[in-house]
Amino acid sequence: MITWLYHHRNSVATFVVIWPYIIAVTLVATLRNVDGATWPVVKDFTISTRGTSADGKLIIAGYMVNTRACRLITVEGEILTTAGNNIFTGIKFLDSASDVVYPRPKGSHKWGNWVISTPPDAVELTLYSRHECHPLWITRTKLTTIKVHEGVS
């Protein structure tokens, strides 16, 4: 065994040096993928008011609970169409002076009105938030999924 180690000392040294990096990258990649699902930044995201604007856009408002004090980057909408396509849509935040949504402390909060453009063939809308909770990755939390247009399936 000692003779084998001596003859392969360069390979063993390389393995010992590289192995911690492999473990670290694997750990970060795994945690990044499960962070928002296991430790959501927002929970109990509830739509209490829902309407349609004169130009056919979806208007929603409600309340939520922030469980972690993280910096909000954005809220995004993903729409599933009748053709089975997923498209992303922008959200206009009427509860903010600009399109920048400011972070909220931990606890229960009202939100809205949010205006969301949806195509006529939209079936479902899934809302996600993106937060920066630490410097290694962006945490994506699924907020809710709703039916967009009644009768479209």
Biotite code that builds the C-alpha atoms (Angstrom):
import biotite.structure as struc

atoms = struc.array([
    struc.Atom([0.000, 0.000, 0.000], chain_id="A", res_id=1, res_name="MET", atom_name="CA", element="C"),
    struc.Atom([2.764, 2.459, 0.894], chain_id="A", res_id=2, res_name="ILE", atom_name="CA", element="C"),
    struc.Atom([4.609, 1.603, -2.335], chain_id="A", res_id=3, res_name="THR", atom_name="CA", element="C"),
    struc.Atom([1.422, 2.235, -4.337], chain_id="A", res_id=4, res_name="TRP", atom_name="CA", element="C"),
    struc.Atom([0.925, 5.611, -2.622], chain_id="A", res_id=5, res_name="LEU", atom_name="CA", element="C"),
    struc.Atom([4.544, 6.540, -3.271], chain_id="A", res_id=6, res_name="TYR", atom_name="CA", element="C"),
    struc.Atom([4.326, 5.723, -6.966], chain_id="A", res_id=7, res_name="HIS", atom_name="CA", element="C"),
    struc.Atom([0.994, 7.538, -7.355], chain_id="A", res_id=8, res_name="HIS", atom_name="CA", element="C"),
    struc.Atom([1.761, 10.460, -5.047], chain_id="A", res_id=9, res_name="ARG", atom_name="CA", element="C"),
    struc.Atom([1.113, 13.083, -7.748], chain_id="A", res_id=10, res_name="ASN", atom_name="CA", element="C"),
    struc.Atom([-2.323, 11.653, -8.513], chain_id="A", res_id=11, res_name="SER", atom_name="CA", element="C"),
    struc.Atom([-3.169, 11.386, -4.801], chain_id="A", res_id=12, res_name="VAL", atom_name="CA", element="C"),
    struc.Atom([-2.009, 14.967, -4.184], chain_id="A", res_id=13, res_name="ALA", atom_name="CA", element="C"),
    struc.Atom([-4.097, 16.229, -7.089], chain_id="A", res_id=14, res_name="THR", atom_name="CA", element="C"),
    struc.Atom([-7.114, 14.324, -5.785], chain_id="A", res_id=15, res_name="PHE", atom_name="CA", element="C"),
    struc.Atom([-6.666, 15.720, -2.257], chain_id="A", res_id=16, res_name="VAL", atom_name="CA", element="C"),
    struc.Atom([-6.363, 19.276, -3.595], chain_id="A", res_id=17, res_name="VAL", atom_name="CA", element="C"),
    struc.Atom([-9.282, 19.097, -6.054], chain_id="A", res_id=18, res_name="ILE", atom_name="CA", element="C"),
    struc.Atom([-11.773, 17.069, -3.993], chain_id="A", res_id=19, res_name="TRP", atom_name="CA", element="C"),
    struc.Atom([-12.820, 19.924, -1.624], chain_id="A", res_id=20, res_name="PRO", atom_name="CA", element="C"),
    struc.Atom([-13.637, 22.117, -4.637], chain_id="A", res_id=21, res_name="TYR", atom_name="CA", element="C"),
    struc.Atom([-15.767, 19.387, -6.164], chain_id="A", res_id=22, res_name="ILE", atom_name="CA", element="C"),
    struc.Atom([-17.668, 18.997, -2.890], chain_id="A", res_id=23, res_name="ILE", atom_name="CA", element="C"),
    struc.Atom([-18.136, 22.773, -2.556], chain_id="A", res_id=24, res_name="ALA", atom_name="CA", element="C"),
    struc.Atom([-19.458, 23.204, -6.112], chain_id="A", res_id=25, res_name="VAL", atom_name="CA", element="C"),
    struc.Atom([-21.815, 20.250, -5.707], chain_id="A", res_id=26, res_name="THR", atom_name="CA", element="C"),
    struc.Atom([-23.098, 21.572, -2.377], chain_id="A", res_id=27, res_name="LEU", atom_name="CA", element="C"),
    struc.Atom([-23.701, 25.088, -3.754], chain_id="A", res_id=28, res_name="VAL", atom_name="CA", element="C"),
    struc.Atom([-25.469, 23.717, -6.845], chain_id="A", res_id=29, res_name="ALA", atom_name="CA", element="C"),
    struc.Atom([-27.701, 21.501, -4.722], chain_id="A", res_id=30, res_name="THR", atom_name="CA", element="C"),
    struc.Atom([-28.565, 24.200, -2.195], chain_id="A", res_id=31, res_name="LEU", atom_name="CA", element="C"),
    struc.Atom([-29.274, 26.695, -4.964], chain_id="A", res_id=32, res_name="ARG", atom_name="CA", element="C"),
    struc.Atom([-31.879, 24.382, -6.452], chain_id="A", res_id=33, res_name="ASN", atom_name="CA", element="C"),
    struc.Atom([-33.677, 23.581, -3.193], chain_id="A", res_id=34, res_name="VAL", atom_name="CA", element="C"),
    struc.Atom([-33.337, 26.917, -1.366], chain_id="A", res_id=35, res_name="ASP", atom_name="CA", element="C"),
    struc.Atom([-36.573, 28.590, -2.521], chain_id="A", res_id=36, res_name="GLY", atom_name="CA", element="C"),
    struc.Atom([-38.639, 25.419, -2.237], chain_id="A", res_id=37, res_name="ALA", atom_name="CA", element="C"),
    struc.Atom([-37.288, 24.358, 1.156], chain_id="A", res_id=38, res_name="THR", atom_name="CA", element="C"),
    struc.Atom([-36.956, 27.799, 2.745], chain_id="A", res_id=39, res_name="TRP", atom_name="CA", element="C"),
    struc.Atom([-39.320, 30.107, 0.822], chain_id="A", res_id=40, res_name="PRO", atom_name="CA", element="C"),
    struc.Atom([-38.816, 33.838, 1.213], chain_id="A", res_id=41, res_name="VAL", atom_name="CA", element="C"),
    struc.Atom([-42.579, 34.393, 0.851], chain_id="A", res_id=42, res_name="VAL", atom_name="CA", element="C"),
    struc.Atom([-45.352, 32.104, 2.063], chain_id="A", res_id=43, res_name="LYS", atom_name="CA", element="C"),
    struc.Atom([-49.131, 32.321, 2.280], chain_id="A", res_id=44, res_name="ASP", atom_name="CA", element="C"),
    struc.Atom([-49.217, 34.445, -0.893], chain_id="A", res_id=45, res_name="PHE", atom_name="CA", element="C"),
    struc.Atom([-52.933, 35.098, -1.295], chain_id="A", res_id=46, res_name="THR", atom_name="CA", element="C"),
    struc.Atom([-54.818, 36.938, -4.035], chain_id="A", res_id=47, res_name="ILE", atom_name="CA", element="C"),
    struc.Atom([-57.775, 38.661, -2.371], chain_id="A", res_id=48, res_name="SER", atom_name="CA", element="C"),
    struc.Atom([-58.799, 40.962, -5.246], chain_id="A", res_id=49, res_name="THR", atom_name="CA", element="C"),
    struc.Atom([-58.846, 40.098, -8.917], chain_id="A", res_id=50, res_name="ARG", atom_name="CA", element="C"),
    struc.Atom([-60.122, 42.116, -11.859], chain_id="A", res_id=51, res_name="GLY", atom_name="CA", element="C"),
    struc.Atom([-59.571, 43.056, -15.470], chain_id="A", res_id=52, res_name="THR", atom_name="CA", element="C"),
    struc.Atom([-58.599, 46.476, -16.816], chain_id="A", res_id=53, res_name="SER", atom_name="CA", element="C"),
    struc.Atom([-60.361, 48.143, -19.749], chain_id="A", res_id=54, res_name="ALA", atom_name="CA", element="C"),
    struc.Atom([-57.602, 46.923, -22.072], chain_id="A", res_id=55, res_name="ASP", atom_name="CA", element="C"),
    struc.Atom([-57.899, 43.301, -20.872], chain_id="A", res_id=56, res_name="GLY", atom_name="CA", element="C"),
    struc.Atom([-54.977, 43.157, -18.450], chain_id="A", res_id=57, res_name="LYS", atom_name="CA", element="C"),
    struc.Atom([-55.210, 41.160, -15.245], chain_id="A", res_id=58, res_name="LEU", atom_name="CA", element="C"),
    struc.Atom([-55.195, 43.225, -12.022], chain_id="A", res_id=59, res_name="ILE", atom_name="CA", element="C"),
    struc.Atom([-54.511, 41.467, -8.717], chain_id="A", res_id=60, res_name="ILE", atom_name="CA", element="C"),
    struc.Atom([-53.910, 42.431, -5.089], chain_id="A", res_id=61, res_name="ALA", atom_name="CA", element="C"),
    struc.Atom([-53.656, 40.550, -1.819], chain_id="A", res_id=62, res_name="GLY", atom_name="CA", element="C"),
    struc.Atom([-51.434, 39.743, 1.124], chain_id="A", res_id=63, res_name="TYR", atom_name="CA", element="C"),
    struc.Atom([-48.415, 37.600, 1.930], chain_id="A", res_id=64, res_name="MET", atom_name="CA", element="C"),
    struc.Atom([-45.992, 36.688, 4.696], chain_id="A", res_id=65, res_name="VAL", atom_name="CA", element="C"),
    struc.Atom([-42.266, 37.388, 4.309], chain_id="A", res_id=66, res_name="ASN", atom_name="CA", element="C"),
    struc.Atom([-40.403, 34.676, 6.197], chain_id="A", res_id=67, res_name="THR", atom_name="CA", element="C"),
    struc.Atom([-36.872, 35.866, 5.432], chain_id="A", res_id=68, res_name="ARG", atom_name="CA", element="C"),
    struc.Atom([-35.344, 39.332, 5.281], chain_id="A", res_id=69, res_name="ALA", atom_name="CA", element="C"),
    struc.Atom([-33.872, 39.225, 1.766], chain_id="A", res_id=70, res_name="CYS", atom_name="CA", element="C"),
    struc.Atom([-33.442, 41.885, -0.923], chain_id="A", res_id=71, res_name="ARG", atom_name="CA", element="C"),
    struc.Atom([-36.178, 41.612, -3.550], chain_id="A", res_id=72, res_name="LEU", atom_name="CA", element="C"),
    struc.Atom([-34.858, 41.580, -7.100], chain_id="A", res_id=73, res_name="ILE", atom_name="CA", element="C"),
    struc.Atom([-38.065, 41.059, -9.084], chain_id="A", res_id=74, res_name="THR", atom_name="CA", element="C"),
    struc.Atom([-41.412, 39.325, -9.364], chain_id="A", res_id=75, res_name="VAL", atom_name="CA", element="C"),
    struc.Atom([-42.016, 37.546, -12.656], chain_id="A", res_id=76, res_name="GLU", atom_name="CA", element="C"),
    struc.Atom([-44.975, 35.879, -14.282], chain_id="A", res_id=77, res_name="GLY", atom_name="CA", element="C"),
    struc.Atom([-44.832, 32.716, -16.357], chain_id="A", res_id=78, res_name="GLU", atom_name="CA", element="C"),
    struc.Atom([-47.862, 32.074, -18.555], chain_id="A", res_id=79, res_name="ILE", atom_name="CA", element="C"),
    struc.Atom([-48.920, 28.687, -19.908], chain_id="A", res_id=80, res_name="LEU", atom_name="CA", element="C"),
    struc.Atom([-50.853, 29.026, -23.191], chain_id="A", res_id=81, res_name="THR", atom_name="CA", element="C"),
    struc.Atom([-53.373, 26.671, -24.799], chain_id="A", res_id=82, res_name="THR", atom_name="CA", element="C"),
    struc.Atom([-50.627, 25.597, -27.227], chain_id="A", res_id=83, res_name="ALA", atom_name="CA", element="C"),
    struc.Atom([-48.534, 24.441, -24.261], chain_id="A", res_id=84, res_name="GLY", atom_name="CA", element="C"),
    struc.Atom([-45.999, 27.262, -24.560], chain_id="A", res_id=85, res_name="ASN", atom_name="CA", element="C"),
    struc.Atom([-44.514, 28.978, -21.526], chain_id="A", res_id=86, res_name="ASN", atom_name="CA", element="C"),
    struc.Atom([-43.969, 32.710, -21.929], chain_id="A", res_id=87, res_name="ILE", atom_name="CA", element="C"),
    struc.Atom([-42.763, 35.257, -19.416], chain_id="A", res_id=88, res_name="PHE", atom_name="CA", element="C"),
    struc.Atom([-44.664, 38.477, -18.851], chain_id="A", res_id=89, res_name="THR", atom_name="CA", element="C"),
    struc.Atom([-43.925, 41.726, -17.138], chain_id="A", res_id=90, res_name="GLY", atom_name="CA", element="C"),
    struc.Atom([-45.689, 43.015, -14.063], chain_id="A", res_id=91, res_name="ILE", atom_name="CA", element="C"),
    struc.Atom([-46.540, 46.693, -13.442], chain_id="A", res_id=92, res_name="LYS", atom_name="CA", element="C"),
    struc.Atom([-46.513, 47.446, -9.726], chain_id="A", res_id=93, res_name="PHE", atom_name="CA", element="C"),
    struc.Atom([-49.134, 50.100, -8.991], chain_id="A", res_id=94, res_name="LEU", atom_name="CA", element="C"),
    struc.Atom([-48.278, 49.940, -5.270], chain_id="A", res_id=95, res_name="ASP", atom_name="CA", element="C"),
    struc.Atom([-44.832, 51.405, -6.005], chain_id="A", res_id=96, res_name="SER", atom_name="CA", element="C"),
    struc.Atom([-43.809, 54.818, -7.325], chain_id="A", res_id=97, res_name="ALA", atom_name="CA", element="C"),
    struc.Atom([-41.759, 53.106, -10.030], chain_id="A", res_id=98, res_name="SER", atom_name="CA", element="C"),
    struc.Atom([-41.257, 49.602, -11.388], chain_id="A", res_id=99, res_name="ASP", atom_name="CA", element="C"),
    struc.Atom([-38.812, 49.058, -8.547], chain_id="A", res_id=100, res_name="VAL", atom_name="CA", element="C"),
    struc.Atom([-40.404, 47.106, -5.702], chain_id="A", res_id=101, res_name="VAL", atom_name="CA", element="C"),
    struc.Atom([-38.795, 47.812, -2.375], chain_id="A", res_id=102, res_name="TYR", atom_name="CA", element="C"),
    struc.Atom([-37.928, 45.052, 0.083], chain_id="A", res_id=103, res_name="PRO", atom_name="CA", element="C"),
    struc.Atom([-40.269, 44.414, 2.968], chain_id="A", res_id=104, res_name="ARG", atom_name="CA", element="C"),
    struc.Atom([-39.278, 43.242, 6.431], chain_id="A", res_id=105, res_name="PRO", atom_name="CA", element="C"),
    struc.Atom([-40.296, 39.852, 7.775], chain_id="A", res_id=106, res_name="LYS", atom_name="CA", element="C"),
    struc.Atom([-43.993, 39.585, 8.603], chain_id="A", res_id=107, res_name="GLY", atom_name="CA", element="C"),
    struc.Atom([-47.414, 39.960, 6.996], chain_id="A", res_id=108, res_name="SER", atom_name="CA", element="C"),
    struc.Atom([-47.878, 42.531, 4.212], chain_id="A", res_id=109, res_name="HIS", atom_name="CA", element="C"),
    struc.Atom([-50.516, 43.734, 1.762], chain_id="A", res_id=110, res_name="LYS", atom_name="CA", element="C"),
    struc.Atom([-49.453, 44.013, -1.871], chain_id="A", res_id=111, res_name="TRP", atom_name="CA", element="C"),
    struc.Atom([-50.999, 45.269, -5.091], chain_id="A", res_id=112, res_name="GLY", atom_name="CA", element="C"),
    struc.Atom([-52.431, 46.366, -7.299], chain_id="A", res_id=113, res_name="ASN", atom_name="CA", element="C"),
    struc.Atom([-50.275, 44.544, -9.839], chain_id="A", res_id=114, res_name="TRP", atom_name="CA", element="C"),
    struc.Atom([-51.147, 44.745, -13.546], chain_id="A", res_id=115, res_name="VAL", atom_name="CA", element="C"),
    struc.Atom([-50.167, 41.753, -15.675], chain_id="A", res_id=116, res_name="ILE", atom_name="CA", element="C"),
    struc.Atom([-50.417, 41.527, -19.471], chain_id="A", res_id=117, res_name="SER", atom_name="CA", element="C"),
    struc.Atom([-51.824, 38.169, -20.546], chain_id="A", res_id=118, res_name="THR", atom_name="CA", element="C"),
    struc.Atom([-52.490, 36.891, -24.076], chain_id="A", res_id=119, res_name="PRO", atom_name="CA", element="C"),
    struc.Atom([-56.015, 35.742, -24.974], chain_id="A", res_id=120, res_name="PRO", atom_name="CA", element="C"),
    struc.Atom([-54.907, 32.086, -25.098], chain_id="A", res_id=121, res_name="ASP", atom_name="CA", element="C"),
    struc.Atom([-53.417, 32.138, -21.584], chain_id="A", res_id=122, res_name="ALA", atom_name="CA", element="C"),
    struc.Atom([-54.464, 29.224, -19.400], chain_id="A", res_id=123, res_name="VAL", atom_name="CA", element="C"),
    struc.Atom([-52.404, 29.648, -16.218], chain_id="A", res_id=124, res_name="GLU", atom_name="CA", element="C"),
    struc.Atom([-50.225, 32.267, -14.645], chain_id="A", res_id=125, res_name="LEU", atom_name="CA", element="C"),
    struc.Atom([-47.500, 31.284, -12.185], chain_id="A", res_id=126, res_name="THR", atom_name="CA", element="C"),
    struc.Atom([-45.864, 34.047, -10.167], chain_id="A", res_id=127, res_name="LEU", atom_name="CA", element="C"),
    struc.Atom([-42.296, 33.741, -8.888], chain_id="A", res_id=128, res_name="TYR", atom_name="CA", element="C"),
    struc.Atom([-40.201, 36.074, -6.771], chain_id="A", res_id=129, res_name="SER", atom_name="CA", element="C"),
    struc.Atom([-36.437, 36.388, -6.965], chain_id="A", res_id=130, res_name="ARG", atom_name="CA", element="C"),
    struc.Atom([-34.552, 37.493, -3.866], chain_id="A", res_id=131, res_name="HIS", atom_name="CA", element="C"),
    struc.Atom([-30.933, 37.900, -2.893], chain_id="A", res_id=132, res_name="GLU", atom_name="CA", element="C"),
    struc.Atom([-30.622, 36.218, 0.488], chain_id="A", res_id=133, res_name="CYS", atom_name="CA", element="C"),
    struc.Atom([-26.865, 35.583, 0.298], chain_id="A", res_id=134, res_name="HIS", atom_name="CA", element="C"),
    struc.Atom([-24.095, 36.220, -2.231], chain_id="A", res_id=135, res_name="PRO", atom_name="CA", element="C"),
    struc.Atom([-23.840, 32.722, -3.739], chain_id="A", res_id=136, res_name="LEU", atom_name="CA", element="C"),
    struc.Atom([-27.116, 32.579, -5.702], chain_id="A", res_id=137, res_name="TRP", atom_name="CA", element="C"),
    struc.Atom([-30.517, 34.134, -6.310], chain_id="A", res_id=138, res_name="ILE", atom_name="CA", element="C"),
    struc.Atom([-33.398, 32.485, -4.444], chain_id="A", res_id=139, res_name="THR", atom_name="CA", element="C"),
    struc.Atom([-36.487, 31.820, -6.592], chain_id="A", res_id=140, res_name="ARG", atom_name="CA", element="C"),
    struc.Atom([-39.757, 31.256, -4.727], chain_id="A", res_id=141, res_name="THR", atom_name="CA", element="C"),
    struc.Atom([-42.975, 30.100, -6.386], chain_id="A", res_id=142, res_name="LYS", atom_name="CA", element="C"),
    struc.Atom([-45.716, 32.396, -5.101], chain_id="A", res_id=143, res_name="LEU", atom_name="CA", element="C"),
    struc.Atom([-48.892, 31.009, -6.686], chain_id="A", res_id=144, res_name="THR", atom_name="CA", element="C"),
    struc.Atom([-50.515, 29.593, -9.818], chain_id="A", res_id=145, res_name="THR", atom_name="CA", element="C"),
    struc.Atom([-53.912, 30.849, -10.984], chain_id="A", res_id=146, res_name="ILE", atom_name="CA", element="C"),
    struc.Atom([-56.234, 30.296, -13.927], chain_id="A", res_id=147, res_name="LYS", atom_name="CA", element="C"),
    struc.Atom([-56.094, 33.372, -16.164], chain_id="A", res_id=148, res_name="VAL", atom_name="CA", element="C"),
    struc.Atom([-59.121, 33.325, -18.431], chain_id="A", res_id=149, res_name="HIS", atom_name="CA", element="C"),
    struc.Atom([-62.125, 31.311, -17.361], chain_id="A", res_id=150, res_name="GLU", atom_name="CA", element="C"),
    struc.Atom([-63.217, 28.885, -20.057], chain_id="A", res_id=151, res_name="GLY", atom_name="CA", element="C"),
    struc.Atom([-59.772, 28.622, -21.686], chain_id="A", res_id=152, res_name="VAL", atom_name="CA", element="C"),
    struc.Atom([-58.156, 25.231, -21.179], chain_id="A", res_id=153, res_name="SER", atom_name="CA", element="C"),
])
